[in-house]
Amino acid sequence: MYTGRYEHNLDSKGRLTLPKSLQIPDKTDLKLIAIGDGSLWVITDQEFEARFAKLYNAEILGKSIRKAQRLLFSRTRNATVEDGRILIPQDTRKALGLEEAREVAVLGCGTHVEIWPIDKEPSEEDDRSEVGEEEEEDISMQDLIDDE
């Protein structure tokens, strides 16, 4: 389980040294997902497959399913932990506004880690105001996640 909040800097090549307390071993295969809210999720391949298997295996005939698949899988990149660091690809850094900003907030969020540009990290007040709010969408991502 990933917990805690950390401030780190990307190096000139776009690599992030992971906090040791997150305990993601070297050679761990990861998925980096550029979420539409400005954050980057870091999730192990194993957790990604377990969480999104239902979406991956869904029939592609429905418009909503195709949209959800396109949104998730097109924003996902492969990565591997090497020497305690992960490389965030240049196009992903650009999409998140991390080309200029080097300082990031690294948040442990249970089953995944979120990376935010330090100036775009949600405040505690933002998080509290979102609790209980639900946006109406054509498709609920929660419906596409296998709960085991």
N, CA, C and O atoms as a DFTB+ gen file, in Angstrom:
592 C
 N C O
     1  1       0.846      -1.174       0.000
     2  2       0.000       0.000       0.000
     3  2       0.890       1.235       0.000
     4  3       1.836       1.341       0.781
     5  1       0.568       2.162      -0.889
     6  2       1.356       3.379      -1.029
     7  2       0.709       4.508      -0.223
     8  3      -0.477       4.803      -0.373
     9  1       1.520       5.126       0.633
    10  2       1.017       6.199       1.480
    11  2       2.037       7.336       1.541
    12  3       3.210       7.150       1.217
    13  1       1.579       8.500       1.955
    14  2       2.471       9.631       2.198
    15  2       2.474      10.647       1.077
    16  3       1.969      10.401      -0.018
    17  1       3.056      11.796       1.381
    18  2       3.217      12.886       0.414
    19  2       4.681      13.306       0.425
    20  3       5.285      13.480       1.484
    21  1       5.238      13.465      -0.772
    22  2       6.659      13.771      -0.912
    23  2       6.830      14.829      -1.988
    24  3       6.032      14.899      -2.923
    25  1       7.853      15.642      -1.866
    26  2       8.208      16.590      -2.915
    27  2       9.547      16.165      -3.486
    28  3      10.524      15.979      -2.761
    29  1       9.568      16.017      -4.799
    30  2      10.781      15.599      -5.494
    31  2      10.943      16.424      -6.761
    32  3      10.024      17.128      -7.181
    33  1      12.128      16.329      -7.367
    34  2      12.410      17.015      -8.626
    35  2      12.687      15.999      -9.715
    36  3      13.294      14.957      -9.469
    37  1      12.236      16.312     -10.927
    38  2      12.624      15.528     -12.089
    39  2      14.025      15.962     -12.483
    40  3      14.362      17.141     -12.369
    41  1      14.847      15.025     -12.945
    42  2      16.158      15.426     -13.439
    43  2      16.024      15.934     -14.875
    44  3      14.918      15.969     -15.414
    45  1      17.118      16.322     -15.489
    46  2      17.081      16.931     -16.825
    47  2      16.576      15.974     -17.904
    48  3      16.164      16.417     -18.975
    49  1      16.603      14.676     -17.635
    50  2      16.117      13.683     -18.602
    51  2      14.668      13.265     -18.332
    52  3      14.124      12.411     -19.032
    53  1      14.052      13.866     -17.323
    54  2      12.664      13.540     -17.012
    55  2      12.502      12.337     -16.099
    56  3      11.432      11.730     -16.046
    57  1      13.563      11.992     -15.381
    58  2      13.492      10.859     -14.454
    59  2      13.114      11.356     -13.057
    60  3      13.536      12.423     -12.612
    61  1      12.316      10.552     -12.398
    62  2      11.889      10.849     -11.033
    63  2      12.444       9.785     -10.116
    64  3      12.214       8.594     -10.325
    65  1      13.182      10.214      -9.086
    66  2      13.630       9.285      -8.059
    67  2      12.459       9.056      -7.119
    68  3      11.915       9.995      -6.537
    69  1      12.087       7.805      -6.982
    70  2      10.941       7.462      -6.139
    71  2      11.339       7.474      -4.669
    72  3      12.434       7.035      -4.319
    73  1      10.460       7.972      -3.811
    74  2      10.744       7.919      -2.372
    75  2      10.940       6.474      -1.924
    76  3      10.158       5.598      -2.292
    77  1      11.969       6.226      -1.141
    78  2      12.247       4.857      -0.677
    79  2      11.084       4.273       0.111
    80  3      10.852       3.065       0.080
    81  1      10.355       5.125       0.814
    82  2       9.252       4.629       1.637
    83  2       8.099       4.063       0.802
    84  3       7.250       3.351       1.338
    85  1       8.055       4.366      -0.493
    86  2       7.017       3.777      -1.345
    87  2       7.321       2.319      -1.671
    88  3       6.426       1.562      -2.046
    89  1       8.572       1.932      -1.531
    90  2       8.995       0.545      -1.673
    91  2       8.560      -0.098      -2.991
    92  3       7.946      -1.165      -3.001
    93  1       8.883       0.558      -4.085
    94  2       8.665      -0.036      -5.403
    95  2      10.027      -0.562      -5.847
    96  3      10.915       0.224      -6.177
    97  1      10.201      -1.886      -5.858
    98  2      11.519      -2.460      -6.150
    99  2      11.989      -2.190      -7.585
   100  3      11.179      -2.019      -8.496
   101  1      13.319      -2.156      -7.765
   102  2      13.892      -2.068      -9.100
   103  2      13.365      -3.203      -9.965
   104  3      13.040      -4.285      -9.477
   105  1      13.290      -2.928     -11.255
   106  2      12.825      -3.878     -12.283
   107  2      11.322      -4.119     -12.233
   108  3      10.817      -4.969     -12.966
   109  1      10.589      -3.387     -11.381
   110  2       9.135      -3.506     -11.362
   111  2       8.578      -2.842     -12.616
   112  3       8.917      -1.701     -12.928
   113  1       7.713      -3.575     -13.337
   114  2       7.060      -3.013     -14.512
   115  2       5.845      -2.219     -14.076
   116  3       5.041      -2.676     -13.263
   117  1       5.724      -1.015     -14.632
   118  2       4.675      -0.079     -14.239
   119  2       3.897       0.404     -15.452
   120  3       4.327       0.259     -16.596
   121  1       2.757       0.974     -15.167
   122  2       2.000       1.728     -16.149
   123  2       1.935       3.165     -15.641
   124  3       1.693       3.404     -14.458
   125  1       2.153       4.119     -16.545
   126  2       1.998       5.537     -16.254
   127  2       0.753       5.986     -16.997
   128  3       0.678       5.859     -18.219
   129  1      -0.226       6.509     -16.270
   130  2      -1.491       6.898     -16.875
   131  2      -1.695       8.398     -16.674
   132  3      -1.796       8.877     -15.544
   133  1      -1.755       9.128     -17.783
   134  2      -2.025      10.561     -17.727
   135  2      -3.524      10.742     -17.547
   136  3      -4.291      10.676     -18.508
   137  1      -3.925      10.968     -16.313
   138  2      -5.336      11.154     -15.987
   139  2      -5.736      12.555     -16.442
   140  3      -4.911      13.468     -16.409
   141  1      -6.940      12.734     -16.852
   142  2      -7.388      14.008     -17.396
   143  2      -7.416      15.170     -16.420
   144  3      -7.673      16.303     -16.828
   145  1      -7.159      14.920     -15.140
   146  2      -7.211      15.999     -14.145
   147  2      -5.865      16.686     -13.935
   148  3      -5.742      17.556     -13.074
   149  1      -4.854      16.300     -14.718
   150  2      -3.535      16.916     -14.592
   151  2      -2.545      16.092     -13.800
   152  3      -1.404      16.512     -13.612
   153  1      -2.964      14.919     -13.329
   154  2      -2.060      14.064     -12.570
   155  2      -1.587      12.898     -13.427
   156  3      -2.164      12.593     -14.470
   157  1      -0.536      12.264     -12.965
   158  2      -0.007      11.063     -13.592
   159  2      -0.094       9.946     -12.569
   160  3       0.482      10.037     -11.485
   161  1      -0.815       8.898     -12.918
   162  2      -0.881       7.731     -12.039
   163  2       0.291       6.818     -12.348
   164  3       0.653       6.620     -13.508
   165  1       0.879       6.265     -11.295
   166  2       1.897       5.235     -11.404
   167  2       1.298       4.000     -10.735
   168  3       0.957       4.023      -9.552
   169  1       1.177       2.929     -11.507
   170  2       0.503       1.732     -11.016
   171  2       1.263       0.518     -11.534
   172  3       1.724       0.523     -12.676
   173  1       1.400      -0.506     -10.728
   174  2       2.112      -1.704     -11.184
   175  2       1.314      -2.377     -12.294
   176  3       0.091      -2.253     -12.357
   177  1       2.019      -3.087     -13.164
   178  2       1.341      -3.828     -14.231
   179  2       0.298      -4.764     -13.651
   180  3      -0.808      -4.882     -14.179
   181  1       0.654      -5.430     -12.561
   182  2      -0.254      -6.388     -11.931
   183  2      -1.536      -5.701     -11.468
   184  3      -2.630      -6.214     -11.708
   185  1      -1.418      -4.561     -10.815
   186  2      -2.591      -3.823     -10.347
   187  2      -3.397      -3.275     -11.522
   188  3      -4.628      -3.284     -11.490
   189  1      -2.709      -2.799     -12.552
   190  2      -3.381      -2.275     -13.748
   191  2      -4.240      -3.365     -14.388
   192  3      -5.404      -3.133     -14.714
   193  1      -3.664      -4.543     -14.566
   194  2      -4.410      -5.638     -15.190
   195  2      -5.591      -6.074     -14.333
   196  3      -6.665      -6.368     -14.859
   197  1      -5.403      -6.117     -13.034
   198  2      -6.507      -6.512     -12.151
   199  2      -7.617      -5.461     -12.163
   200  3      -8.801      -5.797     -12.194
   201  1      -7.228      -4.207     -12.138
   202  2      -8.195      -3.121     -12.029
   203  2      -8.967      -2.882     -13.327
   204  3     -10.155      -2.563     -13.300
   205  1      -8.288      -3.038     -14.457
   206  2      -8.911      -2.674     -15.730
   207  2      -9.191      -3.866     -16.647
   208  3      -9.429      -3.681     -17.840
   209  1      -9.165      -5.070     -16.112
   210  2      -9.429      -6.269     -16.919
   211  2     -10.813      -6.228     -17.554
   212  3     -10.984      -6.624     -18.707
   213  1     -11.784      -5.756     -16.813
   214  2     -13.151      -5.708     -17.327
   215  2     -13.240      -4.798     -18.550
   216  3     -13.919      -5.129     -19.522
   217  1     -12.565      -3.667     -18.505
   218  2     -12.557      -2.749     -19.644
   219  2     -11.789      -3.353     -20.815
   220  3     -12.222      -3.254     -21.963
   221  1     -10.662      -3.970     -20.526
   222  2      -9.838      -4.576     -21.575
   223  2     -10.600      -5.672     -22.313
   224  3     -10.499      -5.793     -23.533
   225  1     -11.351      -6.458     -21.577
   226  2     -12.064      -7.600     -22.156
   227  2     -13.468      -7.274     -22.649
   228  3     -14.161      -8.157     -23.154
   229  1     -13.899      -6.034     -22.513
   230  2     -15.258      -5.648     -22.886
   231  2     -15.459      -5.745     -24.399
   232  3     -14.530      -5.538     -25.179
   233  1     -16.664      -6.057     -24.786
   234  2     -17.031      -6.032     -26.197
   235  2     -16.867      -4.607     -26.706
   236  3     -17.245      -3.658     -26.019
   237  1     -16.317      -4.449     -27.881
   238  2     -16.024      -3.101     -28.377
   239  2     -17.144      -2.516     -29.237
   240  3     -16.942      -1.520     -29.932
   241  1     -18.295      -3.120     -29.190
   242  2     -19.387      -2.639     -30.023
   243  2     -20.013      -1.349     -29.501
   244  3     -20.471      -0.518     -30.285
   245  1     -20.033      -1.183     -28.194
   246  2     -20.673      -0.004     -27.616
   247  2     -19.808       1.238     -27.728
   248  3     -18.592       1.185     -27.540
   249  1     -20.451       2.356     -28.036
   250  2     -19.757       3.634     -28.171
   251  2     -19.077       4.044     -26.861
   252  3     -17.944       4.525     -26.867
   253  1     -19.775       3.850     -25.747
   254  2     -19.222       4.229     -24.444
   255  2     -18.003       3.396     -24.087
   256  3     -17.034       3.912     -23.531
   257  1     -18.050       2.106     -24.406
   258  2     -16.913       1.225     -24.112
   259  2     -15.708       1.643     -24.949
   260  3     -14.598       1.747     -24.427
   261  1     -15.914       1.879     -26.226
   262  2     -14.805       2.304     -27.093
   263  2     -14.194       3.611     -26.595
   264  3     -12.974       3.774     -26.604
   265  1     -15.042       4.538     -26.163
   266  2     -14.551       5.819     -25.644
   267  2     -13.712       5.599     -24.388
   268  3     -12.627       6.166     -24.254
   269  1     -14.211       4.782     -23.476
   270  2     -13.471       4.508     -22.237
   271  2     -12.149       3.811     -22.529
   272  3     -11.124       4.150     -21.937
   273  1     -12.165       2.839     -23.439
   274  2     -10.928       2.154     -23.803
   275  2      -9.926       3.133     -24.415
   276  3      -8.746       3.126     -24.065
   277  1     -10.403       3.966     -25.321
   278  2      -9.533       4.944     -25.979
   279  2      -8.937       5.909     -24.952
   280  3      -7.737       6.180     -24.977
   281  1      -9.766       6.421     -24.061
   282  2      -9.289       7.369     -23.055
   283  2      -8.235       6.756     -22.139
   284  3      -7.211       7.378     -21.853
   285  1      -8.491       5.547     -21.686
   286  2      -7.550       4.922     -20.758
   287  2      -6.288       4.446     -21.459
   288  3      -5.182       4.841     -21.093
   289  1      -6.452       3.602     -22.462
   290  2      -5.289       2.934     -23.035
   291  2      -4.412       3.860     -23.867
   292  3      -3.206       3.629     -23.954
   293  1      -4.970       4.897     -24.480
   294  2      -4.137       5.812     -25.255
   295  2      -3.314       6.736     -24.356
   296  3      -2.313       7.301     -24.798
   297  1      -3.725       6.889     -23.113
   298  2      -3.001       7.748     -22.168
   299  2      -2.038       6.956     -21.284
   300  3      -1.449       7.510     -20.356
   301  1      -1.880       5.684     -21.563
   302  2      -1.071       4.806     -20.722
   303  2       0.262       4.504     -21.392
   304  3       0.312       4.182     -22.579
   305  1       1.345       4.611     -20.622
   306  2       2.694       4.298     -21.103
   307  2       3.313       3.247     -20.187
   308  3       2.982       3.162     -19.004
   309  1       4.205       2.458     -20.746
   310  2       4.952       1.472     -19.965
   311  2       6.178       2.137     -19.351
   312  3       6.760       3.054     -19.931
   313  1       6.555       1.667     -18.186
   314  2       7.764       2.151     -17.520
   315  2       8.304       1.022     -16.643
   316  3       7.595       0.065     -16.331
   317  1       9.549       1.149     -16.261
   318  2      10.181       0.188     -15.358
   319  2      11.003       0.969     -14.344
   320  3      11.639       1.965     -14.687
   321  1      10.987       0.518     -13.108
   322  2      11.820       1.142     -12.077
   323  2      13.262       0.689     -12.303
   324  3      13.559      -0.506     -12.322
   325  1      14.146       1.664     -12.474
   326  2      15.570       1.381     -12.655
   327  2      16.368       2.284     -11.727
   328  3      16.259       3.509     -11.787
   329  1      17.161       1.672     -10.878
   330  2      17.963       2.410      -9.898
   331  2      17.106       3.342      -9.054
   332  3      17.532       4.442      -8.705
   333  1      15.877       2.891      -8.723
   334  2      14.985       3.673      -7.878
   335  2      14.317       4.833      -8.587
   336  3      13.714       5.691      -7.941
   337  1      14.416       4.870      -9.923
   338  2      13.851       5.977     -10.693
   339  2      12.930       5.460     -11.794
   340  3      13.043       4.321     -12.247
   341  1      12.015       6.337     -12.207
   342  2      11.212       6.056     -13.389
   343  2      11.392       7.209     -14.371
   344  3      11.519       8.368     -13.979
   345  1      11.400       6.863     -15.648
   346  2      11.497       7.869     -16.702
   347  2      10.086       8.221     -17.147
   348  3       9.312       7.352     -17.549
   349  1       9.765       9.498     -17.070
   350  2       8.475       9.977     -17.554
   351  2       8.716      10.476     -18.979
   352  3       9.467      11.430     -19.182
   353  1       8.078       9.831     -19.973
   354  2       8.338      10.205     -21.369
   355  2       8.048      11.682     -21.640
   356  3       7.202      12.298     -20.992
   357  1       8.772      12.229     -22.611
   358  2       8.671      13.657     -22.910
   359  2       7.256      14.073     -23.274
   360  3       6.798      15.126     -22.829
   361  1       6.542      13.271     -24.079
   362  2       5.186      13.663     -24.463
   363  2       4.252      13.676     -23.264
   364  3       3.327      14.486     -23.203
   365  1       4.489      12.787     -22.315
   366  2       3.680      12.759     -21.096
   367  2       3.997      13.967     -20.221
   368  3       3.091      14.588     -19.665
   369  1       5.275      14.299     -20.100
   370  2       5.658      15.502     -19.337
   371  2       5.034      16.742     -19.950
   372  3       4.545      17.613     -19.231
   373  1       5.048      16.826     -21.265
   374  2       4.472      17.986     -21.953
   375  2       2.975      18.077     -21.681
   376  3       2.465      19.158     -21.387
   377  1       2.268      16.953     -21.775
   378  2       0.817      16.942     -21.547
   379  2       0.465      17.369     -20.129
   380  3      -0.592      17.959     -19.904
   381  1       1.339      17.079     -19.175
   382  2       1.091      17.413     -17.776
   383  2       1.649      18.776     -17.380
   384  3       1.478      19.215     -16.243
   385  1       2.311      19.440     -18.312
   386  2       2.907      20.738     -17.988
   387  2       4.175      20.607     -17.177
   388  3       4.507      21.494     -16.390
   389  1       4.890      19.503     -17.361
   390  2       6.118      19.266     -16.595
   391  2       7.382      19.554     -17.398
   392  3       8.478      19.190     -16.970
   393  1       7.253      20.191     -18.537
   394  2       8.450      20.511     -19.308
   395  2       9.287      21.562     -18.596
   396  3      10.509      21.442     -18.507
   397  1       8.623      22.587     -18.095
   398  2       9.319      23.653     -17.393
   399  2       9.412      23.362     -15.899
   400  3      10.464      23.522     -15.281
   401  1       8.283      22.929     -15.332
   402  2       8.244      22.663     -13.890
   403  2       8.981      21.359     -13.610
   404  3       8.657      20.323     -14.192
   405  1       9.931      21.405     -12.756
   406  2      10.685      20.203     -12.401
   407  2      10.252      19.639     -11.051
   408  3      10.460      18.457     -10.777
   409  1       9.651      20.478     -10.208
   410  2       9.264      20.033      -8.878
   411  2       7.874      19.405      -8.934
   412  3       6.938      19.974      -9.496
   413  1       7.765      18.218      -8.337
   414  2       6.494      17.499      -8.344
   415  2       6.140      17.044      -6.936
   416  3       7.003      16.873      -6.075
   417  1       4.846      16.855      -6.734
   418  2       4.346      16.230      -5.513
   419  2       4.085      14.772      -5.848
   420  3       3.471      14.463      -6.870
   421  1       4.547      13.885      -4.994
   422  2       4.358      12.446      -5.160
   423  2       3.455      11.994      -4.019
   424  3       3.826      12.086      -2.849
   425  1       2.268      11.507      -4.369
   426  2       1.270      11.151      -3.366
   427  2       0.990       9.656      -3.379
   428  3       0.635       9.096      -4.417
   429  1       1.150       9.011      -2.232
   430  2       0.746       7.619      -2.104
   431  2      -0.759       7.564      -1.948
   432  3      -1.317       8.194      -1.050
   433  1      -1.422       6.813      -2.819
   434  2      -2.894       6.760      -2.842
   435  2      -3.400       5.320      -2.731
   436  3      -4.326       4.926      -3.441
   437  1      -2.798       4.550      -1.851
   438  2      -3.248       3.168      -1.652
   439  2      -2.692       2.237      -2.701
   440  3      -1.578       1.730      -2.564
   441  1      -3.470       2.006      -3.762
   442  2      -3.054       1.043      -4.791
   443  2      -2.221       1.671      -5.899
   444  3      -1.705       0.957      -6.759
   445  1      -2.081       2.973      -5.895
   446  2      -1.304       3.651      -6.918
   447  2      -0.635       4.890      -6.322
   448  3      -0.907       5.284      -5.188
   449  1       0.235       5.483      -7.114
   450  2       0.916       6.722      -6.743
   451  2       0.469       7.780      -7.736
   452  3       0.348       7.502      -8.928
   453  1       0.223       8.996      -7.252
   454  2      -0.093      10.115      -8.134
   455  2       1.075      11.087      -8.140
   456  3       1.664      11.384      -7.101
   457  1       1.398      11.581      -9.339
   458  2       2.426      12.605      -9.498
   459  2       1.739      13.850     -10.042
   460  3       1.028      13.799     -11.046
   461  1       1.965      14.965      -9.362
   462  2       1.356      16.246      -9.744
   463  2       2.441      17.294      -9.899
   464  3       3.385      17.319      -9.109
   465  1       2.330      18.167     -10.905
   466  2       3.180      19.355     -10.881
   467  2       2.886      20.073      -9.556
   468  3       1.725      20.213      -9.171
   469  1       3.906      20.514      -8.881
   470  2       3.736      21.045      -7.524
   471  2       2.729      22.185      -7.478
   472  3       2.030      22.353      -6.478
   473  1       2.646      22.970      -8.549
   474  2       1.727      24.111      -8.554
   475  2       0.297      23.735      -8.942
   476  3      -0.594      24.584      -8.908
   477  1       0.068      22.470      -9.311
   478  2      -1.280      22.035      -9.700
   479  2      -1.859      20.983      -8.752
   480  3      -2.971      20.497      -8.955
   481  1      -1.105      20.646      -7.733
   482  2      -1.572      19.649      -6.762
   483  2      -2.842      20.161      -6.076
   484  3      -2.894      21.309      -5.634
   485  1      -3.862      19.306      -5.991
   486  2      -5.089      19.741      -5.310
   487  2      -4.814      20.034      -3.836
   488  3      -4.047      19.330      -3.180
   489  1      -5.442      21.066      -3.342
   490  2      -5.309      21.394      -1.928
   491  2      -6.232      20.482      -1.123
   492  3      -7.106      19.817      -1.680
   493  1      -6.029      20.461       0.184
   494  2      -6.926      19.683       1.044
   495  2      -8.352      20.201       0.918
   496  3      -9.305      19.424       0.978
   497  1      -8.501      21.506       0.745
   498  2      -9.828      22.098       0.581
   499  2     -10.488      21.585      -0.703
   500  3     -11.680      21.279      -0.712
   501  1      -9.700      21.492      -1.800
   502  2     -10.227      20.948      -3.057
   503  2     -10.703      19.512      -2.854
   504  3     -11.787      19.134      -3.299
   505  1      -9.876      18.722      -2.178
   506  2     -10.226      17.315      -1.953
   507  2     -11.487      17.188      -1.114
   508  3     -12.345      16.355      -1.408
   509  1     -11.611      18.005      -0.070
   510  2     -12.807      17.944       0.778
   511  2     -14.060      18.327      -0.002
   512  3     -15.116      17.724       0.193
   513  1     -13.958      19.317      -0.880
   514  2     -15.133      19.754      -1.631
   515  2     -15.569      18.720      -2.661
   516  3     -16.732      18.706      -3.065
   517  1     -14.653      17.851      -3.093
   518  2     -14.993      16.827      -4.074
   519  2     -15.624      15.592      -3.447
   520  3     -16.284      14.821      -4.143
   521  1     -15.438      15.390      -2.157
   522  2     -15.986      14.211      -1.502
   523  2     -17.503      14.255      -1.592
   524  3     -18.134      15.227      -1.177
   525  1     -18.068      13.215      -2.127
   526  2     -19.515      13.135      -2.253
   527  2     -20.050      13.689      -3.555
   528  3     -21.195      13.417      -3.918
   529  1     -19.239      14.465      -4.268
   530  2     -19.690      14.992      -5.553
   531  2     -19.560      13.908      -6.607
   532  3     -18.591      13.148      -6.613
   533  1     -20.526      13.838      -7.488
   534  2     -20.446      12.907      -8.597
   535  2     -20.810      13.648      -9.864
   536  3     -21.827      14.338      -9.940
   537  1     -19.959      13.487     -10.851
   538  2     -20.244      14.099     -12.139
   539  2     -21.041      13.113     -12.966
   540  3     -20.795      11.908     -12.926
   541  1     -21.993      13.632     -13.712
   542  2     -22.749      12.774     -14.602
   543  2     -21.907      12.510     -15.831
   544  3     -21.399      13.434     -16.465
   545  1     -21.765      11.222     -16.163
   546  2     -20.997      10.826     -17.325
   547  2     -21.765       9.768     -18.080
   548  3     -22.641       9.105     -17.526
   549  1     -21.428       9.610     -19.362
   550  2     -22.054       8.571     -20.169
   551  2     -21.692       7.191     -19.647
   552  3     -22.468       6.244     -19.773
   553  1     -20.518       7.089     -19.066
   554  2     -20.039       5.799     -18.587
   555  2     -19.322       6.005     -17.269
   556  3     -18.576       6.970     -17.100
   557  1     -19.547       5.113     -16.354
   558  2     -18.878       5.180     -15.069
   559  2     -17.645       4.290     -15.118
   560  3     -17.754       3.089     -15.365
   561  1     -16.473       4.871     -14.884
   562  2     -15.256       4.066     -14.875
   563  2     -15.337       3.004     -13.788
   564  3     -14.774       1.920     -13.939
   565  1     -16.030       3.303     -12.695
   566  2     -16.157       2.323     -11.620
   567  2     -16.838       1.058     -12.109
   568  3     -16.514      -0.040     -11.657
   569  1     -17.788       1.207     -13.038
   570  2     -18.471       0.043     -13.603
   571  2     -17.523      -0.830     -14.411
   572  3     -17.803      -2.008     -14.635
   573  1     -16.412      -0.268     -14.848
   574  2     -15.478      -0.993     -15.700
   575  2     -14.340      -1.629     -14.922
   576  3     -13.502      -2.326     -15.494
   577  1     -14.313      -1.392     -13.625
   578  2     -13.232      -1.906     -12.796
   579  2     -13.711      -3.165     -12.083
   580  3     -14.769      -3.172     -11.453
   581  1     -12.925      -4.218     -12.190
   582  2     -13.253      -5.441     -11.481
   583  2     -13.013      -5.252      -9.993
   584  3     -11.931      -4.823      -9.592
   585  1     -13.982      -5.558      -9.188
   586  2     -13.806      -5.544      -7.738
   587  2     -13.646      -6.983      -7.275
   588  3     -14.530      -7.819      -7.463
   589  1     -12.516      -7.247      -6.674
   590  2     -12.292      -8.613      -6.205
   591  2     -12.051      -8.607      -4.724
   592  3     -11.840      -9.664      -4.129
